[in-house]
């Protein structure tokens, strides 16, 4: 198995289209030696749905999707600023 970071430019067109109105964070391409399967793991912020999303795109379709609301991320950053690289007196 080979895992490599990729830019949005090299993603399949169907996946690029899904990401057109999002804030792209990162993507990885996973290449298996034993099976003929192209797997992309992509992370992005969907501002319409106000959530951070991570999805798995395999053989032309989304096979798995997880998301968390931006509100939950904001609350976590306020409760545990040091975990996010901020000082304890994080301003709102």
Jmol script that loads the backbone (N, CA, C; Angstrom):
load data "model"
ATOM      1  N   UNK A   1       0.846  -1.167   0.000  1.00  0.00           N
ATOM      2  CA  UNK A   1       0.000   0.000   0.000  1.00  0.00           C
ATOM      3  C   UNK A   1       0.900   1.241   0.000  1.00  0.00           C
ATOM      4  N   UNK A   2       0.517   2.203  -0.812  1.00  0.00           N
ATOM      5  CA  UNK A   2       1.256   3.456  -0.902  1.00  0.00           C
ATOM      6  C   UNK A   2       0.279   4.606  -0.638  1.00  0.00           C
ATOM      7  N   UNK A   3       0.637   5.492   0.297  1.00  0.00           N
ATOM      8  CA  UNK A   3      -0.201   6.643   0.633  1.00  0.00           C
ATOM      9  C   UNK A   3       0.565   7.916   0.290  1.00  0.00           C
ATOM     10  N   UNK A   4      -0.093   8.797  -0.448  1.00  0.00           N
ATOM     11  CA  UNK A   4       0.570  10.051  -0.792  1.00  0.00           C
ATOM     12  C   UNK A   4      -0.401  11.215  -0.659  1.00  0.00           C
ATOM     13  N   UNK A   5       0.120  12.357  -0.220  1.00  0.00           N
ATOM     14  CA  UNK A   5      -0.672  13.578  -0.168  1.00  0.00           C
ATOM     15  C   UNK A   5      -0.836  14.102  -1.582  1.00  0.00           C
ATOM     16  N   UNK A   6      -2.023  14.596  -1.893  1.00  0.00           N
ATOM     17  CA  UNK A   6      -2.284  15.129  -3.227  1.00  0.00           C
ATOM     18  C   UNK A   6      -2.969  16.491  -3.113  1.00  0.00           C
ATOM     19  N   UNK A   7      -2.862  17.263  -4.166  1.00  0.00           N
ATOM     20  CA  UNK A   7      -3.538  18.552  -4.223  1.00  0.00           C
ATOM     21  C   UNK A   7      -4.898  18.365  -4.886  1.00  0.00           C
ATOM     22  N   UNK A   8      -5.723  19.367  -4.763  1.00  0.00           N
ATOM     23  CA  UNK A   8      -7.062  19.303  -5.343  1.00  0.00           C
ATOM     24  C   UNK A   8      -6.992  19.163  -6.866  1.00  0.00           C
ATOM     25  N   UNK A   9      -5.920  19.635  -7.478  1.00  0.00           N
ATOM     26  CA  UNK A   9      -5.770  19.592  -8.937  1.00  0.00           C
ATOM     27  C   UNK A   9      -5.733  18.172  -9.503  1.00  0.00           C
ATOM     28  N   UNK A  10      -5.268  17.210  -8.736  1.00  0.00           N
ATOM     29  CA  UNK A  10      -5.128  15.846  -9.250  1.00  0.00           C
ATOM     30  C   UNK A  10      -6.287  14.925  -8.872  1.00  0.00           C
ATOM     31  N   UNK A  11      -7.289  15.462  -8.186  1.00  0.00           N
ATOM     32  CA  UNK A  11      -8.438  14.643  -7.803  1.00  0.00           C
ATOM     33  C   UNK A  11      -9.311  14.349  -9.020  1.00  0.00           C
ATOM     34  N   UNK A  12     -10.058  13.249  -8.995  1.00  0.00           N
ATOM     35  CA  UNK A  12     -10.987  12.950 -10.092  1.00  0.00           C
ATOM     36  C   UNK A  12     -12.009  14.079 -10.256  1.00  0.00           C
ATOM     37  N   UNK A  13     -12.469  14.275 -11.470  1.00  0.00           N
ATOM     38  CA  UNK A  13     -13.371  15.392 -11.765  1.00  0.00           C
ATOM     39  C   UNK A  13     -14.652  15.355 -10.931  1.00  0.00           C
ATOM     40  N   UNK A  14     -15.198  14.168 -10.663  1.00  0.00           N
ATOM     41  CA  UNK A  14     -16.419  14.068  -9.855  1.00  0.00           C
ATOM     42  C   UNK A  14     -16.172  14.600  -8.443  1.00  0.00           C
ATOM     43  N   UNK A  15     -15.013  14.306  -7.929  1.00  0.00           N
ATOM     44  CA  UNK A  15     -14.656  14.752  -6.586  1.00  0.00           C
ATOM     45  C   UNK A  15     -14.369  16.249  -6.575  1.00  0.00           C
ATOM     46  N   UNK A  16     -13.686  16.746  -7.591  1.00  0.00           N
ATOM     47  CA  UNK A  16     -13.428  18.192  -7.699  1.00  0.00           C
ATOM     48  C   UNK A  16     -14.745  18.965  -7.723  1.00  0.00           C
ATOM     49  N   UNK A  17     -15.717  18.433  -8.445  1.00  0.00           N
ATOM     50  CA  UNK A  17     -17.013  19.093  -8.546  1.00  0.00           C
ATOM     51  C   UNK A  17     -17.692  19.175  -7.182  1.00  0.00           C
ATOM     52  N   UNK A  18     -17.583  18.117  -6.393  1.00  0.00           N
ATOM     53  CA  UNK A  18     -18.165  18.100  -5.053  1.00  0.00           C
ATOM     54  C   UNK A  18     -17.494  19.125  -4.143  1.00  0.00           C
ATOM     55  N   UNK A  19     -16.241  19.437  -4.401  1.00  0.00           N
ATOM     56  CA  UNK A  19     -15.469  20.334  -3.555  1.00  0.00           C
ATOM     57  C   UNK A  19     -15.493  21.786  -4.029  1.00  0.00           C
ATOM     58  N   UNK A  20     -16.209  22.065  -5.097  1.00  0.00           N
ATOM     59  CA  UNK A  20     -16.134  23.390  -5.719  1.00  0.00           C
ATOM     60  C   UNK A  20     -16.578  24.523  -4.800  1.00  0.00           C
ATOM     61  N   UNK A  21     -17.513  24.292  -3.902  1.00  0.00           N
ATOM     62  CA  UNK A  21     -17.976  25.356  -3.013  1.00  0.00           C
ATOM     63  C   UNK A  21     -17.606  25.069  -1.564  1.00  0.00           C
ATOM     64  N   UNK A  22     -16.394  24.554  -1.352  1.00  0.00           N
ATOM     65  CA  UNK A  22     -15.926  24.232  -0.010  1.00  0.00           C
ATOM     66  C   UNK A  22     -14.543  24.829   0.209  1.00  0.00           C
ATOM     67  N   UNK A  23     -14.072  24.738   1.430  1.00  0.00           N
ATOM     68  CA  UNK A  23     -12.704  25.129   1.752  1.00  0.00           C
ATOM     69  C   UNK A  23     -11.885  23.853   1.879  1.00  0.00           C
ATOM     70  N   UNK A  24     -11.122  23.540   0.865  1.00  0.00           N
ATOM     71  CA  UNK A  24     -10.309  22.330   0.811  1.00  0.00           C
ATOM     72  C   UNK A  24      -9.223  22.388   1.880  1.00  0.00           C
ATOM     73  N   UNK A  25      -9.057  21.293   2.637  1.00  0.00           N
ATOM     74  CA  UNK A  25      -8.010  21.230   3.661  1.00  0.00           C
ATOM     75  C   UNK A  25      -6.872  20.337   3.203  1.00  0.00           C
ATOM     76  N   UNK A  26      -7.143  19.076   2.903  1.00  0.00           N
ATOM     77  CA  UNK A  26      -6.107  18.157   2.423  1.00  0.00           C
ATOM     78  C   UNK A  26      -6.753  16.931   1.801  1.00  0.00           C
ATOM     79  N   UNK A  27      -5.929  16.184   1.061  1.00  0.00           N
ATOM     80  CA  UNK A  27      -6.382  14.929   0.464  1.00  0.00           C
ATOM     81  C   UNK A  27      -5.211  13.957   0.405  1.00  0.00           C
ATOM     82  N   UNK A  28      -5.534  12.692   0.518  1.00  0.00           N
ATOM     83  CA  UNK A  28      -4.541  11.636   0.363  1.00  0.00           C
ATOM     84  C   UNK A  28      -5.051  10.625  -0.652  1.00  0.00           C
ATOM     85  N   UNK A  29      -4.125  10.090  -1.402  1.00  0.00           N
ATOM     86  CA  UNK A  29      -4.422   9.028  -2.366  1.00  0.00           C
ATOM     87  C   UNK A  29      -3.830   7.738  -1.814  1.00  0.00           C
ATOM     88  N   UNK A  30      -4.640   6.707  -1.760  1.00  0.00           N
ATOM     89  CA  UNK A  30      -4.184   5.411  -1.260  1.00  0.00           C
ATOM     90  C   UNK A  30      -4.204   4.426  -2.417  1.00  0.00           C
ATOM     91  N   UNK A  31      -3.044   3.868  -2.676  1.00  0.00           N
ATOM     92  CA  UNK A  31      -2.881   2.922  -3.779  1.00  0.00           C
ATOM     93  C   UNK A  31      -2.538   1.548  -3.195  1.00  0.00           C
ATOM     94  N   UNK A  32      -3.389   0.575  -3.476  1.00  0.00           N
ATOM     95  CA  UNK A  32      -3.170  -0.782  -2.988  1.00  0.00           C
ATOM     96  C   UNK A  32      -2.446  -1.609  -4.041  1.00  0.00           C
ATOM     97  N   UNK A  33      -1.527  -2.428  -3.605  1.00  0.00           N
ATOM     98  CA  UNK A  33      -0.779  -3.277  -4.531  1.00  0.00           C
ATOM     99  C   UNK A  33      -1.562  -4.519  -4.928  1.00  0.00           C
ATOM    100  N   UNK A  34      -2.457  -4.975  -4.051  1.00  0.00           N
ATOM    101  CA  UNK A  34      -3.139  -6.251  -4.279  1.00  0.00           C
ATOM    102  C   UNK A  34      -4.509  -6.134  -4.923  1.00  0.00           C
ATOM    103  N   UNK A  35      -5.117  -4.948  -4.897  1.00  0.00           N
ATOM    104  CA  UNK A  35      -6.437  -4.789  -5.518  1.00  0.00           C
ATOM    105  C   UNK A  35      -6.436  -3.585  -6.449  1.00  0.00           C
ATOM    106  N   UNK A  36      -7.317  -3.608  -7.412  1.00  0.00           N
ATOM    107  CA  UNK A  36      -7.423  -2.511  -8.366  1.00  0.00           C
ATOM    108  C   UNK A  36      -8.459  -1.516  -7.850  1.00  0.00           C
ATOM    109  N   UNK A  37      -8.032  -0.628  -6.970  1.00  0.00           N
ATOM    110  CA  UNK A  37      -8.943   0.326  -6.362  1.00  0.00           C
ATOM    111  C   UNK A  37      -8.222   1.648  -6.136  1.00  0.00           C
ATOM    112  N   UNK A  38      -8.867   2.735  -6.523  1.00  0.00           N
ATOM    113  CA  UNK A  38      -8.333   4.073  -6.281  1.00  0.00           C
ATOM    114  C   UNK A  38      -9.112   4.691  -5.135  1.00  0.00           C
ATOM    115  N   UNK A  39      -8.428   5.004  -4.042  1.00  0.00           N
ATOM    116  CA  UNK A  39      -9.087   5.534  -2.854  1.00  0.00           C
ATOM    117  C   UNK A  39      -8.509   6.908  -2.532  1.00  0.00           C
ATOM    118  N   UNK A  40      -9.388   7.871  -2.336  1.00  0.00           N
ATOM    119  CA  UNK A  40      -9.012   9.211  -1.911  1.00  0.00           C
ATOM    120  C   UNK A  40      -9.682   9.489  -0.573  1.00  0.00           C
ATOM    121  N   UNK A  41      -8.937  10.016   0.368  1.00  0.00           N
ATOM    122  CA  UNK A  41      -9.482  10.489   1.629  1.00  0.00           C
ATOM    123  C   UNK A  41      -9.326  11.997   1.605  1.00  0.00           C
ATOM    124  N   UNK A  42     -10.446  12.714   1.757  1.00  0.00           N
ATOM    125  CA  UNK A  42     -10.450  14.157   1.578  1.00  0.00           C
ATOM    126  C   UNK A  42     -11.077  14.837   2.793  1.00  0.00           C
ATOM    127  N   UNK A  43     -10.482  15.930   3.207  1.00  0.00           N
ATOM    128  CA  UNK A  43     -10.991  16.717   4.326  1.00  0.00           C
ATOM    129  C   UNK A  43     -11.256  18.139   3.833  1.00  0.00           C
ATOM    130  N   UNK A  44     -12.413  18.693   4.227  1.00  0.00           N
ATOM    131  CA  UNK A  44     -12.775  20.043   3.794  1.00  0.00           C
ATOM    132  C   UNK A  44     -13.804  20.651   4.735  1.00  0.00           C
ATOM    133  N   UNK A  45     -13.997  21.962   4.614  1.00  0.00           N
ATOM    134  CA  UNK A  45     -15.025  22.674   5.366  1.00  0.00           C
ATOM    135  C   UNK A  45     -16.147  23.020   4.400  1.00  0.00           C
ATOM    136  N   UNK A  46     -17.355  22.592   4.746  1.00  0.00           N
ATOM    137  CA  UNK A  46     -18.549  22.897   3.967  1.00  0.00           C
ATOM    138  C   UNK A  46     -19.239  24.086   4.649  1.00  0.00           C
ATOM    139  N   UNK A  47     -19.112  25.263   4.062  1.00  0.00           N
ATOM    140  CA  UNK A  47     -19.665  26.462   4.682  1.00  0.00           C
ATOM    141  C   UNK A  47     -21.189  26.528   4.575  1.00  0.00           C
ATOM    142  N   UNK A  48     -21.772  25.887   3.577  1.00  0.00           N
ATOM    143  CA  UNK A  48     -23.228  25.854   3.462  1.00  0.00           C
ATOM    144  C   UNK A  48     -23.846  25.084   4.628  1.00  0.00           C
ATOM    145  N   UNK A  49     -23.264  23.929   4.928  1.00  0.00           N
ATOM    146  CA  UNK A  49     -23.777  23.075   6.004  1.00  0.00           C
ATOM    147  C   UNK A  49     -23.138  23.403   7.355  1.00  0.00           C
ATOM    148  N   UNK A  50     -22.151  24.297   7.335  1.00  0.00           N
ATOM    149  CA  UNK A  50     -21.423  24.700   8.537  1.00  0.00           C
ATOM    150  C   UNK A  50     -20.853  23.493   9.282  1.00  0.00           C
ATOM    151  N   UNK A  51     -20.067  22.706   8.538  1.00  0.00           N
ATOM    152  CA  UNK A  51     -19.455  21.520   9.128  1.00  0.00           C
ATOM    153  C   UNK A  51     -18.114  21.223   8.476  1.00  0.00           C
ATOM    154  N   UNK A  52     -17.276  20.518   9.224  1.00  0.00           N
ATOM    155  CA  UNK A  52     -16.019  20.012   8.690  1.00  0.00           C
ATOM    156  C   UNK A  52     -16.283  18.560   8.301  1.00  0.00           C
ATOM    157  N   UNK A  53     -15.834  18.177   7.120  1.00  0.00           N
ATOM    158  CA  UNK A  53     -16.172  16.866   6.566  1.00  0.00           C
ATOM    159  C   UNK A  53     -14.906  16.103   6.191  1.00  0.00           C
ATOM    160  N   UNK A  54     -14.935  14.813   6.418  1.00  0.00           N
ATOM    161  CA  UNK A  54     -13.896  13.925   5.905  1.00  0.00           C
ATOM    162  C   UNK A  54     -14.636  12.809   5.178  1.00  0.00           C
ATOM    163  N   UNK A  55     -14.231  12.562   3.944  1.00  0.00           N
ATOM    164  CA  UNK A  55     -14.905  11.521   3.184  1.00  0.00           C
ATOM    165  C   UNK A  55     -13.907  10.619   2.482  1.00  0.00           C
ATOM    166  N   UNK A  56     -14.394   9.425   2.161  1.00  0.00           N
ATOM    167  CA  UNK A  56     -13.618   8.449   1.396  1.00  0.00           C
ATOM    168  C   UNK A  56     -14.301   8.310   0.046  1.00  0.00           C
ATOM    169  N   UNK A  57     -13.537   8.506  -1.007  1.00  0.00           N
ATOM    170  CA  UNK A  57     -14.027   8.436  -2.377  1.00  0.00           C
ATOM    171  C   UNK A  57     -13.311   7.277  -3.047  1.00  0.00           C
ATOM    172  N   UNK A  58     -14.080   6.257  -3.428  1.00  0.00           N
ATOM    173  CA  UNK A  58     -13.491   5.036  -3.970  1.00  0.00           C
ATOM    174  C   UNK A  58     -14.229   4.605  -5.229  1.00  0.00           C
ATOM    175  N   UNK A  59     -13.473   4.376  -6.282  1.00  0.00           N
ATOM    176  CA  UNK A  59     -14.027   3.906  -7.553  1.00  0.00           C
ATOM    177  C   UNK A  59     -15.223   4.730  -8.024  1.00  0.00           C
ATOM    178  N   UNK A  60     -15.073   6.044  -7.954  1.00  0.00           N
ATOM    179  CA  UNK A  60     -16.093   6.929  -8.513  1.00  0.00           C
ATOM    180  C   UNK A  60     -17.250   7.286  -7.609  1.00  0.00           C
ATOM    181  N   UNK A  61     -17.225   6.890  -6.318  1.00  0.00           N
ATOM    182  CA  UNK A  61     -18.334   7.246  -5.435  1.00  0.00           C
ATOM    183  C   UNK A  61     -17.864   7.413  -3.994  1.00  0.00           C
ATOM    184  N   UNK A  62     -18.646   8.149  -3.220  1.00  0.00           N
ATOM    185  CA  UNK A  62     -18.357   8.335  -1.797  1.00  0.00           C
ATOM    186  C   UNK A  62     -18.779   7.061  -1.071  1.00  0.00           C
ATOM    187  N   UNK A  63     -17.826   6.456  -0.369  1.00  0.00           N
ATOM    188  CA  UNK A  63     -18.127   5.212   0.353  1.00  0.00           C
ATOM    189  C   UNK A  63     -18.225   5.414   1.860  1.00  0.00           C
ATOM    190  N   UNK A  64     -17.757   6.567   2.347  1.00  0.00           N
ATOM    191  CA  UNK A  64     -17.828   6.856   3.776  1.00  0.00           C
ATOM    192  C   UNK A  64     -17.729   8.368   3.964  1.00  0.00           C
ATOM    193  N   UNK A  65     -18.504   8.887   4.934  1.00  0.00           N
ATOM    194  CA  UNK A  65     -18.465  10.324   5.192  1.00  0.00           C
ATOM    195  C   UNK A  65     -18.706  10.562   6.681  1.00  0.00           C
ATOM    196  N   UNK A  66     -17.838  11.360   7.289  1.00  0.00           N
ATOM    197  CA  UNK A  66     -17.995  11.801   8.671  1.00  0.00           C
ATOM    198  C   UNK A  66     -17.972  13.319   8.681  1.00  0.00           C
ATOM    199  N   UNK A  67     -18.716  13.906   9.617  1.00  0.00           N
ATOM    200  CA  UNK A  67     -18.689  15.360   9.718  1.00  0.00           C
ATOM    201  C   UNK A  67     -18.886  15.783  11.165  1.00  0.00           C
ATOM    202  N   UNK A  68     -18.473  17.008  11.439  1.00  0.00           N
ATOM    203  CA  UNK A  68     -18.665  17.624  12.750  1.00  0.00           C
ATOM    204  C   UNK A  68     -19.004  19.082  12.513  1.00  0.00           C
ATOM    205  N   UNK A  69     -19.928  19.598  13.299  1.00  0.00           N
ATOM    206  CA  UNK A  69     -20.353  20.984  13.100  1.00  0.00           C
ATOM    207  C   UNK A  69     -19.235  21.947  13.473  1.00  0.00           C
ATOM    208  N   UNK A  70     -19.219  23.080  12.784  1.00  0.00           N
ATOM    209  CA  UNK A  70     -18.240  24.118  13.107  1.00  0.00           C
ATOM    210  C   UNK A  70     -18.496  24.660  14.511  1.00  0.00           C
ATOM    211  N   UNK A  71     -19.747  24.631  14.942  1.00  0.00           N
ATOM    212  CA  UNK A  71     -20.093  25.068  16.303  1.00  0.00           C
ATOM    213  C   UNK A  71     -19.405  24.175  17.339  1.00  0.00           C
ATOM    214  N   UNK A  72     -19.379  22.868  17.107  1.00  0.00           N
ATOM    215  CA  UNK A  72     -18.708  21.954  18.029  1.00  0.00           C
ATOM    216  C   UNK A  72     -17.205  22.196  18.057  1.00  0.00           C
ATOM    217  N   UNK A  73     -16.635  22.473  16.897  1.00  0.00           N
ATOM    218  CA  UNK A  73     -15.197  22.761  16.828  1.00  0.00           C
ATOM    219  C   UNK A  73     -14.892  24.050  17.593  1.00  0.00           C
ATOM    220  N   UNK A  74     -15.728  25.064  17.406  1.00  0.00           N
ATOM    221  CA  UNK A  74     -15.531  26.332  18.111  1.00  0.00           C
ATOM    222  C   UNK A  74     -15.611  26.134  19.627  1.00  0.00           C
ATOM    223  N   UNK A  75     -16.583  25.350  20.093  1.00  0.00           N
ATOM    224  CA  UNK A  75     -16.709  25.084  21.531  1.00  0.00           C
ATOM    225  C   UNK A  75     -15.486  24.353  22.063  1.00  0.00           C
ATOM    226  N   UNK A  76     -14.994  23.387  21.308  1.00  0.00           N
ATOM    227  CA  UNK A  76     -13.804  22.641  21.730  1.00  0.00           C
ATOM    228  C   UNK A  76     -12.594  23.555  21.818  1.00  0.00           C
ATOM    229  N   UNK A  77     -12.471  24.479  20.871  1.00  0.00           N
ATOM    230  CA  UNK A  77     -11.342  25.418  20.879  1.00  0.00           C
ATOM    231  C   UNK A  77     -11.399  26.339  22.098  1.00  0.00           C
ATOM    232  N   UNK A  78     -12.612  26.715  22.514  1.00  0.00           N
ATOM    233  CA  UNK A  78     -12.758  27.573  23.688  1.00  0.00           C
ATOM    234  C   UNK A  78     -12.474  26.800  24.973  1.00  0.00           C
ATOM    235  N   UNK A  79     -12.912  25.550  25.030  1.00  0.00           N
ATOM    236  CA  UNK A  79     -12.702  24.736  26.226  1.00  0.00           C
ATOM    237  C   UNK A  79     -11.256  24.266  26.377  1.00  0.00           C
ATOM    238  N   UNK A  80     -10.605  23.965  25.265  1.00  0.00           N
ATOM    239  CA  UNK A  80      -9.256  23.393  25.292  1.00  0.00           C
ATOM    240  C   UNK A  80      -8.336  24.126  24.319  1.00  0.00           C
ATOM    241  N   UNK A  81      -8.118  25.430  24.526  1.00  0.00           N
ATOM    242  CA  UNK A  81      -7.329  26.216  23.568  1.00  0.00           C
ATOM    243  C   UNK A  81      -5.910  25.687  23.392  1.00  0.00           C
ATOM    244  N   UNK A  82      -5.316  25.149  24.457  1.00  0.00           N
ATOM    245  CA  UNK A  82      -3.942  24.649  24.350  1.00  0.00           C
ATOM    246  C   UNK A  82      -3.842  23.460  23.391  1.00  0.00           C
ATOM    247  N   UNK A  83      -4.909  22.692  23.261  1.00  0.00           N
ATOM    248  CA  UNK A  83      -4.908  21.561  22.334  1.00  0.00           C
ATOM    249  C   UNK A  83      -4.902  22.022  20.878  1.00  0.00           C
ATOM    250  N   UNK A  84      -5.334  23.256  20.660  1.00  0.00           N
ATOM    251  CA  UNK A  84      -5.378  23.812  19.317  1.00  0.00           C
ATOM    252  C   UNK A  84      -4.260  24.816  19.047  1.00  0.00           C
ATOM    253  N   UNK A  85      -3.295  24.866  19.976  1.00  0.00           N
ATOM    254  CA  UNK A  85      -2.144  25.735  19.796  1.00  0.00           C
ATOM    255  C   UNK A  85      -2.351  27.162  20.244  1.00  0.00           C
ATOM    256  N   UNK A  86      -3.402  27.418  21.027  1.00  0.00           N
ATOM    257  CA  UNK A  86      -3.669  28.756  21.543  1.00  0.00           C
ATOM    258  C   UNK A  86      -3.282  28.795  23.019  1.00  0.00           C
ATOM    259  N   UNK A  87      -3.105  30.000  23.528  1.00  0.00           N
ATOM    260  CA  UNK A  87      -2.874  30.166  24.954  1.00  0.00           C
ATOM    261  C   UNK A  87      -4.167  29.990  25.720  1.00  0.00           C
ATOM    262  N   UNK A  88      -4.087  29.963  27.020  1.00  0.00           N
ATOM    263  CA  UNK A  88      -5.285  29.753  27.842  1.00  0.00           C
ATOM    264  C   UNK A  88      -6.275  30.901  27.750  1.00  0.00           C
ATOM    265  N   UNK A  89      -5.839  32.110  27.455  1.00  0.00           N
ATOM    266  CA  UNK A  89      -6.756  33.252  27.404  1.00  0.00           C
ATOM    267  C   UNK A  89      -7.271  33.523  26.013  1.00  0.00           C
ATOM    268  N   UNK A  90      -7.747  32.491  25.327  1.00  0.00           N
ATOM    269  CA  UNK A  90      -8.226  32.668  23.956  1.00  0.00           C
ATOM    270  C   UNK A  90      -9.410  33.624  23.908  1.00  0.00           C
ATOM    271  N   UNK A  91      -9.297  34.623  23.039  1.00  0.00           N
ATOM    272  CA  UNK A  91     -10.369  35.610  22.891  1.00  0.00           C
ATOM    273  C   UNK A  91     -11.446  35.088  21.970  1.00  0.00           C
ATOM    274  N   UNK A  92     -12.657  35.589  22.155  1.00  0.00           N
ATOM    275  CA  UNK A  92     -13.769  35.175  21.295  1.00  0.00           C
ATOM    276  C   UNK A  92     -13.677  35.863  19.953  1.00  0.00           C
TER     277      UNK A  92
END
end "model"
wireframe off; spacefill off
backbone 0.3
color backbone group
